[in-house]
Amino acid sequence: MQPKQPQTASELWQQAINRLNEIPKENPRFLEAQQILASVQAKYRTIDNSGSNNYIEAAKQYAIEAAKASQNPPHPADKWEQIAEQWNNAIQQLKNIDVKEAGYVEAQKLIAQYQTNLGTIQSRQRYETEAKQILEAANRDIKRLIVSAPSDTQQFKAEIHDIINQLRTVKSGTTSYPEAQQLIVMAQKRL
């Protein structure tokens, strides 16, 4: 039975369960009522679990959008943050499923998978933020070096080496990586 109005159907099944539970043991049809009760309860659980199915479907939609958005990296940190939020939303949907519901086991499997994905996205967001900060600091050091270069050539070369070492810490796969590589090449030419 696939009701068009699940709440109404759910209420009707619950009424049937209540009426079957009212049949006393002394009634000659008690055993028949118990068999019907078991069947009705099973059908009621199916309708009642449509809520868990809705949560699972909603979670999967968030996951699909998160997966689509994360394609073709690198992305800026704020985009990684939005993607992480989508994974969080998917996880929150699944956490709405109670342990008594039929979809609970599937939800727990998906939560584990989605938390792994969320961790990966959060790492990428962190790498992106760190790379941007390193690049900004290196650019400030380069500007400072251009404005007031030390007169001692060894000191000048040492500062360039520091900048190169700093730029080498920018992780590949970040939006800052190509610029960091260009700056390294330019700095090596100055040596």
Secondary structure, 3 states (H helix, E strand, C coil): CCCCCHHHHHHHHHHHHHHHHCCCCCCCCHHHHHHHHHHHHHHHHHHHCHHHHHHHHHHHHHHHHHHHHCCCCCCCHHHHHHHHHHHHHHHHHHHCCCCCCCCHHHHHHHHHHHHHHHHHHHHHHHHHHHHHHHHHHHHHHHHHHHHCCCCCHHHHHHHHHHHHHHHHCCCCCCCCHHHHHHHHHHHHHHC
